[in-house]
Amino acid sequence: MANEAKKDFNAMLHNNKDMPKIQIVTDEKTIQKYGGNRMYFAPPIVYDEIMKKIPYGKIITVGAIRKFLAEKNEADFTDPITAGIFVSIAAWASVQRCDNETPYWRTCKAHGELNEKYPGGIMAQKEKLEEEGHTIVQKGRKNIRYYVKDYEKIMYHLK
């Protein structure tokens, strides 16, 4: 995202944009990729509410949130684009508030990868996760990425 200082992320968080909704997808590649044609769209606040449930010492991936939302709403999958945008909005909204913090740093990308789009970037997320006792590993030589070590063992499972 750009110009974060000028945006009201809490307003964005509460703008439901006609969601929740299910959209029927007709593109065959998308249907094959995601295993069905019922795509769910959750409003931004839903991501924030779920992210607030992740306890100290645990993490979750955006993919796990998407899977939970699809199953809960009888859809085949949850839109990956809005999911990525909405977890970032939840993170930025949290830092703009004085209270009711969302522990956004506990929500990672696929395979426990840290999210460069969070406030302060990867290094800020790395620091917060390390403060909670997690080990962060660096992978790659040119295209360096950071991951929570053994993320599968510390995943929070939504119910």
N, CA and C atoms as a LAMMPS dump frame, in Angstrom:
ITEM: TIMESTEP
0
ITEM: NUMBER OF ATOMS
477
ITEM: BOX BOUNDS ff ff ff
-5.0000000000000000e+02 5.0000000000000000e+02
-5.0000000000000000e+02 5.0000000000000000e+02
-5.0000000000000000e+02 5.0000000000000000e+02
ITEM: ATOMS id mol type element x y z
1 1 1 N 0.85 -1.179 0
2 1 2 C 0 0 0
3 1 3 C 0.889 1.232 0
4 2 1 N 0.358 2.306 -0.491
5 2 2 C 1.118 3.552 -0.539
6 2 3 C 0.385 4.641 0.236
7 3 1 N 1.126 5.622 0.699
8 3 2 C 0.578 6.774 1.436
9 3 3 C -0.217 6.357 2.665
10 4 1 N 0.313 5.4 3.422
11 4 2 C -0.404 4.883 4.589
12 4 3 C -0.753 5.976 5.599
13 5 1 N 0.129 6.951 5.755
14 5 2 C -0.094 8.014 6.743
15 5 3 C -1.328 8.854 6.415
16 6 1 N -1.728 8.875 5.171
17 6 2 C -2.856 9.704 4.75
18 6 3 C -4.182 8.946 4.713
19 7 1 N -4.153 7.654 4.979
20 7 2 C -5.362 6.839 4.868
21 7 3 C -5.97 6.568 6.24
22 8 1 N -7.277 6.475 6.269
23 8 2 C -7.994 6.116 7.485
24 8 3 C -8.333 4.628 7.389
25 9 1 N -7.437 3.812 7.914
26 9 2 C -7.61 2.369 7.792
27 9 3 C -8.757 1.847 8.646
28 10 1 N -9.087 2.541 9.728
29 10 2 C -10.228 2.096 10.531
30 10 3 C -11.539 2.316 9.788
31 11 1 N -11.604 3.371 8.995
32 11 2 C -12.789 3.571 8.151
33 11 3 C -12.869 2.463 7.103
34 12 1 N -11.731 2.117 6.508
35 12 2 C -11.7 1.027 5.526
36 12 3 C -12.117 -0.297 6.164
37 13 1 N -11.68 -0.505 7.389
38 13 2 C -11.976 -1.738 8.112
39 13 3 C -13.475 -1.915 8.311
40 14 1 N -14.187 -0.825 8.481
41 14 2 C -15.628 -0.883 8.743
42 14 3 C -16.5 -0.671 7.5
43 15 1 N -15.871 -0.586 6.332
44 15 2 C -16.615 -0.457 5.077
45 15 3 C -16.818 -1.865 4.518
46 16 1 N -18.027 -2.372 4.595
47 16 2 C -18.258 -3.765 4.198
48 16 3 C -18.34 -3.991 2.692
49 17 1 N -18.397 -2.957 1.899
50 17 2 C -18.381 -3.064 0.435
51 17 3 C -19.34 -4.149 -0.095
52 18 1 N -20.551 -4.162 0.424
53 18 2 C -21.564 -5.146 0.011
54 18 3 C -21.155 -6.585 0.318
55 19 1 N -20.357 -6.773 1.325
56 19 2 C -19.952 -8.113 1.749
57 19 3 C -20.554 -8.377 3.118
58 20 1 N -20.754 -9.597 3.5
59 20 2 C -20.314 -10.825 2.845
60 20 3 C -21.191 -11.186 1.654
61 21 1 N -20.569 -11.926 0.745
62 21 2 C -21.317 -12.409 -0.414
63 21 3 C -20.591 -13.617 -1.007
64 22 1 N -21.338 -14.374 -1.781
65 22 2 C -20.774 -15.476 -2.548
66 22 3 C -20.974 -15.146 -4.01
67 23 1 N -19.916 -15.326 -4.769
68 23 2 C -19.972 -15.083 -6.208
69 23 3 C -19.707 -16.406 -6.928
70 24 1 N -20.465 -16.666 -7.956
71 24 2 C -20.251 -17.868 -8.76
72 24 3 C -19.21 -17.546 -9.832
73 25 1 N -18.145 -18.325 -9.84
74 25 2 C -17.03 -18.139 -10.779
75 25 3 C -17.261 -19.039 -11.978
76 26 1 N -17 -18.521 -13.175
77 26 2 C -17.186 -19.327 -14.38
78 26 3 C -15.872 -19.642 -15.091
79 27 1 N -14.8 -19.008 -14.689
80 27 2 C -13.486 -19.248 -15.304
81 27 3 C -12.98 -20.643 -14.926
82 28 1 N -12.769 -21.481 -15.922
83 28 2 C -12.38 -22.882 -15.674
84 28 3 C -11.052 -23.008 -14.936
85 29 1 N -10.086 -22.164 -15.251
86 29 2 C -8.789 -22.233 -14.562
87 29 3 C -8.949 -21.949 -13.072
88 30 1 N -9.769 -20.964 -12.751
89 30 2 C -10.016 -20.626 -11.344
90 30 3 C -10.744 -21.766 -10.645
91 31 1 N -11.728 -22.337 -11.306
92 31 2 C -12.489 -23.456 -10.736
93 31 3 C -11.555 -24.634 -10.458
94 32 1 N -10.681 -24.937 -11.404
95 32 2 C -9.734 -26.037 -11.217
96 32 3 C -8.739 -25.73 -10.099
97 33 1 N -8.246 -24.519 -10.081
98 33 2 C -7.241 -24.134 -9.08
99 33 3 C -7.792 -24.227 -7.655
100 34 1 N -9.017 -23.752 -7.461
101 34 2 C -9.583 -23.673 -6.123
102 34 3 C -10.598 -24.767 -5.797
103 35 1 N -10.891 -25.629 -6.749
104 35 2 C -11.747 -26.774 -6.461
105 35 3 C -13.232 -26.497 -6.397
106 36 1 N -13.681 -25.492 -7.095
107 36 2 C -15.111 -25.204 -7.107
108 36 3 C -15.398 -23.828 -7.655
109 37 1 N -16.673 -23.5 -7.733
110 37 2 C -17.055 -22.226 -8.35
111 37 3 C -17.693 -21.233 -7.374
112 38 1 N -17.822 -21.599 -6.109
113 38 2 C -18.45 -20.709 -5.112
114 38 3 C -17.355 -19.96 -4.35
115 39 1 N -17.157 -18.695 -4.722
116 39 2 C -16.118 -17.877 -4.098
117 39 3 C -16.734 -16.931 -3.078
118 40 1 N -16.231 -17.001 -1.856
119 40 2 C -16.745 -16.193 -0.754
120 40 3 C -15.926 -14.915 -0.599
121 41 1 N -16.62 -13.839 -0.3
122 41 2 C -15.994 -12.551 0.005
123 41 3 C -16.407 -12.148 1.411
124 42 1 N -15.442 -12.027 2.307
125 42 2 C -15.718 -11.579 3.675
126 42 3 C -15.338 -10.112 3.783
127 43 1 N -16.083 -9.329 4.55
128 43 2 C -15.727 -7.922 4.737
129 43 3 C -14.444 -7.79 5.569
130 44 1 N -13.767 -6.658 5.468
131 44 2 C -12.495 -6.467 6.171
132 44 3 C -12.57 -6.709 7.676
133 45 1 N -13.642 -6.31 8.311
134 45 2 C -13.754 -6.435 9.766
135 45 3 C -13.709 -7.89 10.212
136 46 1 N -14.163 -8.806 9.377
137 46 2 C -14.139 -10.23 9.718
138 46 3 C -12.693 -10.708 9.878
139 47 1 N -11.815 -10.246 8.993
140 47 2 C -10.398 -10.62 9.105
141 47 3 C -9.814 -10.075 10.41
142 48 1 N -10.155 -8.839 10.736
143 48 2 C -9.671 -8.231 11.974
144 48 3 C -10.153 -9.035 13.183
145 49 1 N -11.414 -9.414 13.192
146 49 2 C -11.977 -10.188 14.309
147 49 3 C -11.263 -11.528 14.47
148 50 1 N -10.987 -12.188 13.36
149 50 2 C -10.279 -13.476 13.423
150 50 3 C -8.837 -13.265 13.888
151 51 1 N -8.18 -12.261 13.366
152 51 2 C -6.782 -11.999 13.74
153 51 3 C -6.652 -11.698 15.239
154 52 1 N -7.667 -11.116 15.821
155 52 2 C -7.654 -10.82 17.259
156 52 3 C -7.734 -12.093 18.108
157 53 1 N -8.192 -13.183 17.538
158 53 2 C -8.335 -14.443 18.276
159 53 3 C -7.024 -15.222 18.397
160 54 1 N -6.013 -14.86 17.636
161 54 2 C -4.782 -15.638 17.621
162 54 3 C -3.997 -15.342 18.901
163 55 1 N -3.826 -16.338 19.765
164 55 2 C -3.191 -16.093 21.057
165 55 3 C -1.669 -15.954 20.974
166 56 1 N -1.137 -15.381 22.018
167 56 2 C 0.31 -15.248 22.189
168 56 3 C 0.957 -16.623 21.985
169 57 1 N 2.044 -16.655 21.229
170 57 2 C 2.766 -17.902 21.008
171 57 3 C 2.272 -18.712 19.833
172 58 1 N 1.19 -18.282 19.204
173 58 2 C 0.636 -18.99 18.049
174 58 3 C 0.677 -18.083 16.827
175 59 1 N 0.563 -18.687 15.653
176 59 2 C 0.419 -17.923 14.414
177 59 3 C -0.686 -18.573 13.586
178 60 1 N -1.069 -17.873 12.537
179 60 2 C -2.013 -18.409 11.558
180 60 3 C -1.577 -17.878 10.203
181 61 1 N -1.991 -18.545 9.153
182 61 2 C -1.714 -18.051 7.806
183 61 3 C -2.991 -17.474 7.209
184 62 1 N -2.818 -16.605 6.242
185 62 2 C -3.979 -16.047 5.544
186 62 3 C -4.76 -17.191 4.889
187 63 1 N -4.048 -18.175 4.372
188 63 2 C -4.699 -19.323 3.753
189 63 3 C -5.589 -20.087 4.712
190 64 1 N -5.145 -20.242 5.968
191 64 2 C -5.952 -20.936 6.971
192 64 3 C -7.213 -20.131 7.288
193 65 1 N -7.083 -18.818 7.33
194 65 2 C -8.264 -17.967 7.554
195 65 3 C -9.233 -18.113 6.383
196 66 1 N -8.695 -18.08 5.176
197 66 2 C -9.536 -18.217 3.982
198 66 3 C -10.275 -19.556 3.971
199 67 1 N -9.557 -20.623 4.321
200 67 2 C -10.179 -21.954 4.344
201 67 3 C -11.295 -21.995 5.383
202 68 1 N -11.045 -21.458 6.562
203 68 2 C -12.046 -21.415 7.627
204 68 3 C -13.292 -20.661 7.165
205 69 1 N -13.093 -19.502 6.55
206 69 2 C -14.23 -18.69 6.102
207 69 3 C -15.037 -19.392 5.01
208 70 1 N -14.346 -20.052 4.089
209 70 2 C -15.052 -20.772 3.021
210 70 3 C -15.909 -21.888 3.612
211 71 1 N -15.322 -22.676 4.51
212 71 2 C -16.07 -23.785 5.11
213 71 3 C -17.256 -23.284 5.929
214 72 1 N -17.035 -22.245 6.695
215 72 2 C -18.085 -21.691 7.56
216 72 3 C -19.255 -21.133 6.742
217 73 1 N -18.964 -20.678 5.535
218 73 2 C -19.984 -20.026 4.714
219 73 3 C -20.407 -20.844 3.5
220 74 1 N -20.11 -22.15 3.551
221 74 2 C -20.525 -23.088 2.51
222 74 3 C -20.1 -22.643 1.108
223 75 1 N -18.85 -22.203 1.021
224 75 2 C -18.268 -21.811 -0.269
225 75 3 C -17.116 -22.767 -0.581
226 76 1 N -16.677 -22.768 -1.815
227 76 2 C -15.552 -23.614 -2.201
228 76 3 C -14.215 -22.989 -1.815
229 77 1 N -14.162 -21.67 -1.837
230 77 2 C -12.94 -20.953 -1.472
231 77 3 C -13.261 -19.495 -1.174
232 78 1 N -12.333 -18.833 -0.529
233 78 2 C -12.468 -17.409 -0.214
234 78 3 C -11.525 -16.641 -1.129
235 79 1 N -11.965 -15.528 -1.633
236 79 2 C -11.173 -14.736 -2.574
237 79 3 C -9.795 -14.411 -1.998
238 80 1 N -8.727 -14.82 -2.677
239 80 2 C -7.38 -14.577 -2.151
240 80 3 C -6.925 -13.12 -2.241
241 81 1 N -7.395 -12.391 -3.226
242 81 2 C -6.959 -11.001 -3.407
243 81 3 C -7.48 -10.118 -2.276
244 82 1 N -8.79 -10.16 -2.042
245 82 2 C -9.339 -9.324 -0.972
246 82 3 C -8.806 -9.779 0.384
247 83 1 N -8.577 -11.073 0.563
248 83 2 C -8.039 -11.565 1.838
249 83 3 C -6.689 -10.907 2.136
250 84 1 N -5.806 -10.871 1.158
251 84 2 C -4.494 -10.248 1.351
252 84 3 C -4.601 -8.765 1.654
253 85 1 N -5.479 -8.101 0.955
254 85 2 C -5.678 -6.661 1.174
255 85 3 C -6.275 -6.42 2.553
256 86 1 N -7.256 -7.217 2.929
257 86 2 C -7.968 -6.974 4.184
258 86 3 C -7.13 -7.288 5.421
259 87 1 N -6.217 -8.262 5.35
260 87 2 C -5.346 -8.479 6.513
261 87 3 C -4.383 -7.301 6.663
262 88 1 N -3.958 -6.711 5.551
263 88 2 C -3.105 -5.518 5.624
264 88 3 C -3.882 -4.331 6.195
265 89 1 N -5.115 -4.166 5.781
266 89 2 C -5.949 -3.09 6.32
267 89 3 C -6.117 -3.273 7.828
268 90 1 N -6.349 -4.505 8.273
269 90 2 C -6.496 -4.777 9.711
270 90 3 C -5.218 -4.399 10.459
271 91 1 N -4.076 -4.701 9.882
272 91 2 C -2.794 -4.375 10.518
273 91 3 C -2.612 -2.866 10.643
274 92 1 N -2.841 -2.169 9.561
275 92 2 C -2.654 -0.711 9.576
276 92 3 C -3.701 -0.031 10.468
277 93 1 N -4.914 -0.541 10.469
278 93 2 C -5.961 0.016 11.339
279 93 3 C -5.551 -0.137 12.803
280 94 1 N -4.949 -1.263 13.13
281 94 2 C -4.529 -1.518 14.504
282 94 3 C -3.515 -0.474 14.981
283 95 1 N -2.549 -0.146 14.136
284 95 2 C -1.536 0.832 14.565
285 95 3 C -2.086 2.252 14.6
286 96 1 N -3.198 2.499 13.919
287 96 2 C -3.815 3.829 13.964
288 96 3 C -4.714 4.015 15.183
289 97 1 N -5.078 2.913 15.855
290 97 2 C -5.936 3 17.039
291 97 3 C -5.094 3.181 18.293
292 98 1 N -5.711 3.763 19.307
293 98 2 C -5.044 3.913 20.606
294 98 3 C -5.263 2.691 21.493
295 99 1 N -6.29 1.918 21.207
296 99 2 C -6.594 0.751 22.029
297 99 3 C -7.137 -0.363 21.144
298 100 1 N -7.48 -1.492 21.769
299 100 2 C -8.071 -2.611 21.05
300 100 3 C -7.156 -3.118 19.929
301 101 1 N -5.89 -3.335 20.276
302 101 2 C -4.888 -3.755 19.303
303 101 3 C -5.222 -5.109 18.686
304 102 1 N -4.927 -5.236 17.414
305 102 2 C -5.021 -6.503 16.697
306 102 3 C -3.601 -7.044 16.582
307 103 1 N -3.322 -8.251 17.072
308 103 2 C -1.97 -8.801 16.963
309 103 3 C -1.702 -9.323 15.538
310 104 1 N -1.694 -8.4 14.612
311 104 2 C -1.58 -8.725 13.186
312 104 3 C -0.3 -9.477 12.846
313 105 1 N 0.758 -9.261 13.597
314 105 2 C 2.05 -9.898 13.319
315 105 3 C 1.971 -11.417 13.434
316 106 1 N 0.923 -11.93 14.073
317 106 2 C 0.73 -13.376 14.211
318 106 3 C 0.077 -13.988 12.973
319 107 1 N -0.328 -13.162 12.023
320 107 2 C -0.925 -13.647 10.773
321 107 3 C 0.132 -13.553 9.687
322 108 1 N 0.515 -14.706 9.155
323 108 2 C 1.575 -14.79 8.149
324 108 3 C 0.997 -15.189 6.799
325 109 1 N 1.841 -15.08 5.812
326 109 2 C 1.483 -15.551 4.482
327 109 3 C 1.667 -17.068 4.439
328 110 1 N 1.552 -17.657 3.269
329 110 2 C 1.68 -19.11 3.114
330 110 3 C 3.019 -19.6 3.653
331 111 1 N 3.002 -20.775 4.242
332 111 2 C 4.199 -21.437 4.769
333 111 3 C 4.875 -20.652 5.891
334 112 1 N 4.126 -19.767 6.551
335 112 2 C 4.69 -19.001 7.662
336 112 3 C 5.557 -17.837 7.227
337 113 1 N 5.414 -17.396 5.983
338 113 2 C 6.223 -16.281 5.481
339 113 3 C 5.754 -14.958 6.079
340 114 1 N 6.724 -14.097 6.417
341 114 2 C 6.399 -12.788 6.965
342 114 3 C 5.876 -11.886 5.863
343 115 1 N 5.075 -10.889 6.261
344 115 2 C 4.358 -10.04 5.314
345 115 3 C 4.991 -8.647 5.228
346 116 1 N 5.564 -8.346 4.097
347 116 2 C 6.234 -7.055 3.879
348 116 3 C 5.273 -5.874 3.864
349 117 1 N 3.982 -6.133 3.744
350 117 2 C 3.009 -5.04 3.658
351 117 3 C 2.474 -4.588 5.012
352 118 1 N 2.918 -5.212 6.083
353 118 2 C 2.498 -4.793 7.412
354 118 3 C 3.265 -3.541 7.843
355 119 1 N 2.723 -2.81 8.815
356 119 2 C 3.418 -1.615 9.32
357 119 3 C 4.848 -1.952 9.764
358 120 1 N 5.805 -1.196 9.275
359 120 2 C 7.203 -1.438 9.619
360 120 3 C 7.856 -2.522 8.791
361 121 1 N 7.079 -3.169 7.933
362 121 2 C 7.627 -4.194 7.05
363 121 3 C 8.012 -5.474 7.777
364 122 1 N 8.793 -6.271 7.092
365 122 2 C 9.188 -7.584 7.59
366 122 3 C 9.977 -7.492 8.888
367 123 1 N 10.868 -6.528 8.994
368 123 2 C 11.705 -6.453 10.194
369 123 3 C 10.875 -6.163 11.453
370 124 1 N 9.834 -5.365 11.325
371 124 2 C 8.974 -5.089 12.479
372 124 3 C 8.194 -6.342 12.868
373 125 1 N 7.674 -7.071 11.889
374 125 2 C 6.958 -8.304 12.181
375 125 3 C 7.916 -9.334 12.786
376 126 1 N 9.106 -9.421 12.238
377 126 2 C 10.13 -10.34 12.754
378 126 3 C 10.417 -10.046 14.224
379 127 1 N 10.6 -8.797 14.55
380 127 2 C 10.899 -8.405 15.929
381 127 3 C 9.766 -8.801 16.879
382 128 1 N 8.527 -8.527 16.469
383 128 2 C 7.382 -8.856 17.326
384 128 3 C 7.253 -10.368 17.524
385 129 1 N 7.459 -11.129 16.465
386 129 2 C 7.36 -12.585 16.584
387 129 3 C 8.492 -13.147 17.445
388 130 1 N 9.686 -12.61 17.283
389 130 2 C 10.816 -13.064 18.104
390 130 3 C 10.592 -12.727 19.583
391 131 1 N 9.955 -11.583 19.853
392 131 2 C 9.622 -11.223 21.239
393 131 3 C 8.681 -12.248 21.866
394 132 1 N 7.889 -12.917 21.029
395 132 2 C 6.956 -13.934 21.514
396 132 3 C 7.589 -15.328 21.52
397 133 1 N 8.881 -15.399 21.227
398 133 2 C 9.599 -16.665 21.314
399 133 3 C 9.741 -17.447 20.026
400 134 1 N 9.296 -16.89 18.908
401 134 2 C 9.402 -17.595 17.629
402 134 3 C 10.783 -17.393 17.015
403 135 1 N 11.223 -18.393 16.267
404 135 2 C 12.473 -18.302 15.53
405 135 3 C 12.139 -17.979 14.078
406 136 1 N 12.79 -16.967 13.544
407 136 2 C 12.566 -16.557 12.16
408 136 3 C 13.782 -16.978 11.345
409 137 1 N 13.535 -17.639 10.23
410 137 2 C 14.617 -18.084 9.365
411 137 3 C 14.568 -17.34 8.039
412 138 1 N 15.739 -17.102 7.513
413 138 2 C 15.892 -16.417 6.23
414 138 3 C 16.13 -17.472 5.157
415 139 1 N 15.443 -17.329 4.035
416 139 2 C 15.629 -18.263 2.927
417 139 3 C 15.903 -17.478 1.649
418 140 1 N 16.764 -18.033 0.824
419 140 2 C 17.098 -17.412 -0.45
420 140 3 C 18.39 -16.624 -0.378
421 141 1 N 18.965 -16.393 -1.542
422 141 2 C 20.202 -15.613 -1.622
423 141 3 C 19.972 -14.251 -2.243
424 142 1 N 19.238 -14.239 -3.347
425 142 2 C 18.941 -12.962 -4.004
426 142 3 C 17.567 -12.454 -3.606
427 143 1 N 16.594 -13.331 -3.7
428 143 2 C 15.221 -12.988 -3.324
429 143 3 C 15.007 -13.482 -1.89
430 144 1 N 15.503 -12.721 -0.929
431 144 2 C 15.478 -13.141 0.466
432 144 3 C 14.075 -13.026 1.042
433 145 1 N 13.651 -14.081 1.714
434 145 2 C 12.349 -14.109 2.375
435 145 3 C 12.533 -14.621 3.795
436 146 1 N 11.603 -14.275 4.655
437 146 2 C 11.681 -14.662 6.062
438 146 3 C 10.451 -15.473 6.441
439 147 1 N 10.693 -16.535 7.236
440 147 2 C 9.637 -17.463 7.616
441 147 3 C 9.715 -17.777 9.107
442 148 1 N 8.564 -18.106 9.691
443 148 2 C 8.534 -18.606 11.06
444 148 3 C 8.957 -20.072 10.992
445 149 1 N 10.003 -20.412 11.73
446 149 2 C 10.516 -21.782 11.743
447 149 3 C 9.465 -22.713 12.349
448 150 1 N 9.291 -23.863 11.692
449 150 2 C 8.348 -24.885 12.158
450 150 3 C 6.953 -24.31 12.411
451 151 1 N 6.515 -23.452 11.52
452 151 2 C 5.229 -22.768 11.697
453 151 3 C 4.063 -23.737 11.876
454 152 1 N 4.151 -24.908 11.248
455 152 2 C 3.045 -25.88 11.332
456 152 3 C 2.79 -26.29 12.78
457 153 1 N 3.842 -26.332 13.586
458 153 2 C 3.731 -26.799 14.969
459 153 3 C 3.085 -25.765 15.884
460 154 1 N 3.064 -24.503 15.449
461 154 2 C 2.519 -23.431 16.296
462 154 3 C 1.295 -22.768 15.682
463 155 1 N 0.747 -23.41 14.659
464 155 2 C -0.448 -22.862 14.011
465 155 3 C -1.638 -22.905 14.96
466 156 1 N -2.397 -21.829 14.939
467 156 2 C -3.651 -21.766 15.681
468 156 3 C -4.736 -22.316 14.767
469 157 1 N -5.58 -23.158 15.297
470 157 2 C -6.652 -23.748 14.495
471 157 3 C -7.996 -23.145 14.883
472 158 1 N -8.609 -22.476 13.934
473 158 2 C -9.898 -21.818 14.16
474 158 3 C -11 -22.861 14.29
475 159 1 N -11.987 -22.515 15.12
476 159 2 C -13.12 -23.424 15.322
477 159 3 C -14.408 -22.725 15.014
